[in-house]
Amino acid sequence: MPVLIRGRWFVLAGFLGFVLCVTSVACGQRSNGAAATNTSGGRGGRGRGGRGSGAQPVVVAKVTQRDVPIEIAGVGNVEASTMIAVRSQVTGVLEQVAFHEGDSVSKGAVLFTIDRRPLESTLEQAEANLVRDQALVNQADAQLARDASNAEYQNVSAQRQEQLVERGIVAKDAGDQSRAQAEATALAVKADRAAVDSAKAQLAVQQAAVNAARVQLSYTVIRSPIDGRTGDLAVKAGNLVTGNNTQLMTIAQLEPVFVTFSVPSMHLAAIKRAAAGGMPLIVIAAPQDGDPRTITGRLTFWDNVVDQTTDSIKLKATFDNRDHRLWPGQFARVTLQLAMVNGATVVPQEAIQAGQDGSFVFVVGENMRAQQRSVTVGQRVGDDIVVQKGLSPGETVVTEGQLRLEQGTTVQLADSDGNPQDGGRGNQGRGGRGGGRGRRSGAGDAAGPTDAPGGSNAGGRASS
């Protein structure tokens, strides 16, 4: 029994000793693990600090100074300076088309020919009536001349009869009769003069009819009213065209052309001030035809009202268009130059950053440290931006890599792909290796506490 009881006690004591040993070993492992973690955390912190304090690669550019124009950009539409819709003014059969669609024609060139025979007959009839009316005028003139002579004779005869009546040679009735005949002849002369005037008026009317017939006949030949380019032909030869109704085709004048565009009304005051100098404002157009060359014109019109729906004002520029680069209906990018700013401070637009307090840039100062500086920006000029306040020509600003920077961050120059240049890659690498050693040491201590001297001693004490 004692042996048995001792056996049981021995077993119980061994079990408790085993539990105490396991507990001691675990505690030793946690103690050594915490120490290893603290050790690795300190090394890791220095490693991360090495990476954070290392020079950051950035792309930089110099602040320059140059003359820049004050411009207003927009999108415009090309319009022909003159657009003519060619219509027939008489009714008839279209006999001939003297051009091909799309040809360039000169002013006065023959475009169409219409059958002229009906109008020729009308003209001949009017001319015949004119000859008749001219004969009537001649006849009235002859009648007037005859009656005027007779009236003169009757007047002289009446005067003689009055003298004879006064002497008593001729009876008074004979004198009164002679005077009555003279007055009747004078009235006939007045009637003849009225007839002559009526005949002349009729002659003038007939002359107008002849002129109208000639004009109508001239409409059978349609000529170009301007220098321009012909459009699509709507009516072919042999078809009947109706006067003042049928549109045959269009002609567009390409030299010069207009480009119409709109700008916000807030620029109207600046435009008026610039135009008050007496010099025409320059407008540069870039048609969307793939050709990088631009065309220079001049501002010739701005509307007398502001469009209330868009709060913009309509402008129009004139271009000589000698090479026909601009085509009616085409869209073009338009730049209106108002003035020239001499010696403006310019930086690439990538350098400008937006913050809560406004625009700012990172300036590379002494010891290659970044300095955040607030700036006041002006207008955009191509890929650059004018800086009105905050920078001086010759300073160096960061154009790429701003997200890795703050006030006082050390930087190093990099290429356009973000790769550090000579001397920059080593510092960053040492920082990374320092962090790596810290992590490896911590991991080793946590994974293998029995390798540490403290861990083995703790395990021995726990097992005893």
C-alpha positions in Angstrom: 0.0 0.0 0.0 2.7 2.6 1.0 4.5 1.8 -2.1 1.3 2.2 -3.9 0.6 5.4 -2.1 4.1 6.6 -2.7 3.7 5.7 -6.3 0.6 7.7 -6.6 2.3 10.6 -4.8 5.3 10.3 -7.0 3.1 10.3 -10.0 1.3 13.4 -8.7 4.5 15.1 -7.9 5.9 14.4 -11.3 2.8 15.7 -12.9 3.0 18.9 -10.9 6.7 19.2 -11.7 6.0 18.8 -15.3 3.3 21.5 -15.2 5.7 23.9 -13.4 8.4 23.1 -15.8 6.3 23.8 -18.9 5.0 27.0 -17.3 8.5 28.2 -16.5 9.7 27.4 -20.0 6.8 29.3 -21.6 7.4 32.3 -19.3 11.0 32.2 -20.2 10.1 32.1 -23.9 7.7 35.1 -23.5 10.3 37.0 -21.6 13.1 36.3 -24.1 10.6 37.0 -27.0 9.6 40.4 -25.5 13.3 41.3 -25.1 14.0 40.2 -28.7 11.0 42.1 -29.9 12.2 45.2 -28.2 15.6 44.7 -29.6 14.3 44.2 -33.1 11.8 47.1 -32.7 14.7 49.5 -31.9 16.7 48.3 -34.9 13.7 48.3 -37.1 12.8 51.9 -36.1 16.3 53.0 -37.0 16.0 51.2 -40.2 12.7 52.9 -41.1 14.1 56.2 -39.9 16.9 55.6 -42.3 14.6 55.2 -45.2 12.3 58.1 -44.2 15.3 60.5 -43.7 16.9 59.3 -47.0 17.0 61.7 -50.0 13.8 61.4 -52.0 14.2 61.3 -55.8 12.5 64.2 -57.6 12.4 65.8 -61.0 13.2 69.5 -61.0 13.1 72.5 -63.3 14.5 76.1 -63.3 12.3 79.1 -62.8 12.7 81.2 -66.0 11.9 84.7 -67.0 10.6 85.7 -70.5 8.1 87.7 -72.3 4.6 86.1 -72.5 1.4 87.3 -74.2 -1.8 87.8 -72.3 -4.2 85.5 -74.2 -7.8 84.2 -74.2 -8.3 80.8 -75.7 -11.5 79.4 -77.2 -12.9 77.3 -80.0 -14.2 79.0 -83.1 -16.1 78.1 -86.3 -14.9 79.1 -89.8 -17.3 81.0 -91.9 -17.0 82.1 -95.5 -16.8 85.9 -95.8 -19.5 85.7 -98.5 -21.9 82.8 -99.3 -24.0 83.1 -102.4 -27.0 81.0 -103.3 -27.2 81.0 -107.1 -30.8 81.0 -108.4 -32.3 81.6 -111.8 -34.2 84.9 -112.2 -36.2 83.7 -115.2 -38.1 80.5 -116.0 -36.7 78.4 -118.8 -34.8 75.3 -119.7 -31.2 75.0 -118.4 -29.2 74.5 -121.5 -25.5 74.6 -120.4 -23.5 74.3 -117.2 -20.1 75.9 -117.7 -18.2 74.6 -114.7 -17.5 71.5 -112.7 -18.6 71.0 -109.1 -16.0 72.3 -106.7 -14.2 74.5 -109.3 -12.9 77.9 -108.3 -14.5 80.6 -110.3 -13.7 84.3 -110.9 -16.1 87.2 -110.6 -18.0 87.5 -113.9 -17.4 84.0 -115.2 -20.2 82.3 -117.0 -21.9 79.6 -114.9 -25.2 78.7 -116.5 -27.0 79.3 -119.8 -30.8 79.2 -120.1 -32.9 79.0 -123.2 -33.2 82.6 -124.4 -35.6 82.3 -127.4 -38.9 83.1 -125.6 -37.3 86.2 -124.0 -35.8 87.2 -127.4 -39.3 87.2 -128.9 -40.6 89.4 -126.0 -37.8 91.8 -126.6 -38.5 92.1 -130.3 -42.1 92.7 -129.6 -41.3 95.5 -127.1 -38.8 97.0 -129.6 -41.5 97.0 -132.3 -44.0 98.8 -130.0 -41.3 101.3 -129.2 -40.9 102.1 -132.9 -44.7 102.5 -133.2 -44.8 104.9 -130.2 -42.0 106.8 -131.6 -43.9 107.3 -134.8 -46.9 108.5 -132.8 -44.8 111.0 -131.1 -43.5 112.3 -134.4 -47.0 112.5 -135.7 -48.1 114.5 -132.7 -45.2 116.8 -133.1 -46.1 117.5 -136.7 -49.7 118.1 -135.8 -48.6 120.5 -133.1 -46.4 122.4 -135.6 -49.2 122.7 -138.1 -51.7 124.0 -135.6 -49.2 126.3 -134.1 -48.5 127.9 -137.5 -52.3 128.2 -138.2 -52.8 129.7 -134.8 -50.2 132.3 -135.5 -51.8 133.2 -138.9 -55.2 133.4 -137.3 -53.9 135.7 -134.6 -52.3 138.1 -137.2 -55.5 138.1 -139.2 -57.6 138.9 -136.2 -55.3 141.9 -135.4 -55.7 143.2 -139.0 -59.5 142.8 -138.9 -59.6 144.8 -135.6 -57.7 147.7 -137.3 -60.1 147.6 -140.3 -63.0 147.6 -137.9 -61.7 150.6 -136.1 -61.4 152.5 -139.4 -64.9 151.5 -140.4 -63.8 149.6 -143.5 -64.9 146.2 -142.2 -68.0 145.4 -140.3 -67.6 144.6 -136.6 -69.0 141.1 -137.1 -66.2 140.2 -139.4 -63.7 141.3 -136.8 -65.3 139.2 -134.0 -65.4 136.2 -136.3 -61.7 136.5 -137.0 -60.9 136.8 -133.3 -62.9 133.7 -132.5 -61.1 131.6 -135.1 -57.7 132.8 -133.7 -58.7 131.7 -130.2 -60.0 128.3 -131.4 -56.7 127.7 -133.2 -54.8 128.5 -130.0 -56.8 126.0 -128.1 -56.1 123.4 -130.8 -52.4 124.1 -130.3 -52.7 123.4 -126.6 -54.5 120.1 -127.4 -51.7 119.2 -129.8 -49.1 119.9 -127.1 -51.0 117.5 -124.7 -51.1 114.9 -127.3 -47.4 115.2 -127.9 -46.8 114.8 -124.1 -49.0 111.8 -124.0 -47.2 110.2 -126.9 -43.9 110.9 -125.4 -45.0 109.3 -122.1 -46.2 106.2 -124.0 -42.9 106.1 -125.7 -41.1 106.2 -122.3 -43.2 103.4 -121.1 -42.4 101.3 -124.1 -38.8 102.1 -123.7 -38.9 100.8 -120.2 -40.6 97.6 -121.5 -37.8 97.2 -124.0 -35.2 97.7 -121.2 -37.0 95.1 -119.0 -37.1 92.6 -121.8 -33.4 93.1 -122.3 -32.7 92.6 -118.6 -34.8 89.5 -118.6 -32.9 88.3 -121.6 -29.6 88.9 -119.8 -30.7 86.6 -117.0 -30.5 83.7 -119.4 -26.7 83.9 -118.8 -25.8 83.4 -115.1 -22.4 84.8 -114.1 -20.5 84.5 -110.9 -21.0 87.5 -108.7 -17.8 86.9 -106.6 -14.5 85.1 -106.6 -15.1 81.8 -104.8 -15.5 78.1 -104.9 -18.5 76.3 -106.3 -20.5 73.8 -104.3 -22.8 70.9 -105.1 -24.8 71.3 -108.4 -28.5 70.9 -107.6 -29.9 71.0 -111.2 -28.4 69.4 -114.2 -28.6 70.6 -117.8 -31.9 70.0 -119.6 -34.1 70.6 -116.6 -36.7 73.3 -116.3 -35.8 76.0 -113.7 -38.3 78.3 -112.2 -37.5 82.0 -111.8 -36.6 83.2 -108.3 -37.3 79.7 -106.9 -34.9 77.1 -108.0 -31.5 77.1 -106.3 -28.8 75.9 -108.7 -25.8 75.8 -106.4 -23.8 77.9 -103.9 -20.5 79.8 -104.1 -18.3 80.4 -101.0 -15.7 83.1 -100.9 -12.6 81.7 -99.2 -10.4 84.8 -99.3 -10.8 86.2 -96.7 -12.7 84.1 -94.2 -14.1 84.7 -90.8 -13.6 82.7 -87.6 -16.5 83.3 -85.1 -15.9 82.4 -81.4 -17.2 83.3 -78.0 -15.4 84.3 -74.8 -16.8 84.8 -71.3 -18.2 88.3 -70.8 -15.7 88.9 -67.9 -13.0 89.5 -70.6 -15.0 92.2 -72.4 -13.5 95.0 -70.4 -9.9 93.8 -71.1 -10.8 93.4 -74.8 -12.1 97.0 -75.0 -9.0 98.3 -73.3 -6.7 96.5 -75.6 -8.6 97.6 -78.7 -8.6 101.3 -77.5 -4.9 101.5 -78.3 -5.7 101.7 -82.0 -3.7 98.6 -83.0 -5.7 95.6 -84.3 -5.8 92.7 -81.8 -4.0 89.6 -83.1 -5.9 86.3 -83.3 -4.1 83.0 -83.8 -6.1 80.0 -85.2 -5.1 76.4 -85.3 -7.4 74.4 -87.6 -8.0 70.8 -86.5 -6.4 69.3 -89.6 -3.4 67.7 -88.1 -1.0 70.5 -89.3 0.8 72.1 -86.4 1.2 75.4 -88.2 -1.0 78.3 -87.0 -2.6 81.1 -88.9 -2.6 84.7 -87.8 -5.5 87.1 -88.3 -7.0 90.1 -86.6 -10.1 90.8 -84.5 -12.6 92.8 -86.6 -15.9 92.5 -84.7 -17.4 91.9 -81.3 -21.1 91.8 -80.8 -23.1 94.6 -79.3 -24.9 92.4 -76.7 -23.8 89.7 -74.3 -25.6 86.4 -74.6 -27.6 86.1 -71.4 -28.0 82.3 -71.7 -24.2 81.6 -71.7 -22.9 84.9 -70.3 -20.5 85.2 -73.3 -19.9 87.6 -76.1 -19.5 86.8 -79.7 -16.3 87.8 -81.5 -15.2 87.5 -85.1 -11.7 87.5 -86.6 -10.7 88.0 -90.2 -8.0 85.8 -91.9 -6.6 86.4 -95.4 -6.5 82.6 -95.9 -4.3 82.8 -99.0 -3.4 79.1 -98.8 -7.1 78.0 -98.0 -6.1 76.3 -94.8 -9.3 77.5 -93.2 -12.5 75.9 -94.6 -16.0 77.1 -94.0 -17.7 75.0 -91.4 -14.4 73.8 -89.9 -13.7 74.1 -86.1 -10.4 75.7 -85.0 -8.7 76.5 -81.7 -8.5 80.2 -81.4 -6.2 82.4 -79.2 -6.8 86.1 -78.8 -3.7 88.1 -77.8 -4.6 91.1 -75.7 -1.1 92.3 -74.6 2.5 91.3 -73.9 3.9 90.9 -70.4 7.6 91.6 -70.4 9.9 89.6 -68.1 7.3 87.4 -66.6 8.3 84.6 -64.2 7.4 81.2 -65.7 7.4 77.7 -64.3 6.2 74.4 -65.7 2.6 73.7 -64.8 3.5 70.4 -63.2 5.3 72.4 -60.4 2.1 74.1 -59.2 0.3 72.2 -56.4 -3.1 73.0 -54.9 -3.5 73.1 -51.1 -6.0 74.3 -48.6 -4.4 77.8 -48.5 -4.0 78.1 -52.2 -1.3 77.2 -54.7 2.2 76.3 -53.7 5.4 74.8 -55.0 8.4 72.9 -53.5 11.6 74.8 -53.9 14.9 73.0 -53.7 17.0 75.1 -51.4 20.4 74.7 -49.7 21.7 71.2 -48.8 19.1 69.8 -51.2 16.2 70.3 -48.9 12.6 71.0 -50.1 10.9 74.1 -49.0 7.2 74.5 -49.4 6.3 78.0 -50.7 3.0 79.6 -51.4 2.7 81.3 -54.9 0.2 83.4 -56.8 -0.3 82.1 -60.3 -1.4 83.9 -63.4 -2.4 82.7 -66.8 -1.3 79.6 -68.5 1.1 79.9 -71.5 1.3 76.6 -73.4 2.8 74.0 -70.9 3.9 76.8 -68.5 2.2 79.0 -65.9 3.0 82.6 -65.1 3.8 83.1 -61.3 2.9 86.5 -60.2 4.3 86.3 -56.7 6.4 83.8 -54.6 9.3 82.8 -56.9 12.3 84.4 -58.5 14.0 83.5 -61.8 16.8 81.0 -61.3 15.3 79.1 -58.5 14.8 75.3 -58.7 11.3 73.9 -58.3 10.1 70.3 -58.1 8.0 69.1 -61.0 7.6 65.4 -60.1 7.7 63.6 -56.8 5.8 66.2 -54.6 3.8 63.5 -52.9 6.9 62.2 -51.1 7.9 65.6 -49.8 7.2 67.8 -46.9 8.9 70.9 -45.4 12.6 70.1 -45.0 12.7 66.8 -46.8 16.1 66.0 -48.4 15.8 65.4 -52.1 18.0 64.1 -54.8 17.7 64.6 -58.6 16.1 62.0 -60.7 15.4 61.5 -64.3 12.0 61.8 -66.0 11.2 58.1 -65.1 11.8 58.8 -61.4 15.1 56.9 -61.2 17.6 58.6 -58.8 20.7 59.9 -60.5 24.3 59.1 -59.4 24.8 59.0 -55.6 21.2 58.8 -54.6 20.6 55.1 -54.8 23.2 54.1 -52.1 21.8 56.1 -49.2 18.3 54.6 -49.8 19.8 51.2 -50.0 21.7 51.5 -46.7 18.5 52.6 -45.0 16.7 49.5 -46.4 19.5 47.1 -45.3 19.3 48.6 -41.8 15.6 48.0 -41.5 16.1 44.5 -42.9 18.7 43.6 -40.2 16.3 44.8 -37.5 13.5 42.6 -38.8 15.7 39.6 -39.2 17.0 39.9 -35.6 13.6 40.2 -34.1 12.3 37.3 -36.1 15.2 35.1 -35.1 14.8 35.8 -31.3 11.1 35.2 -31.4 11.4 31.9 -33.3 14.3 30.4 -31.4 14.3 31.4 -27.7 16.3 28.3 -26.8 19.2 29.7 -28.8 19.5 32.7 -26.5 21.5 32.4 -23.3 18.6 33.8 -21.2 16.2 31.4 -22.8 18.2 28.3 -21.9 18.8 29.4 -18.3 15.1 30.2 -17.8 14.3 26.8 -19.2 16.7 25.1 -16.8 15.4 26.9 -13.8 11.8 26.1 -14.8 12.6 22.4 -15.2 14.3 22.1 -11.9 
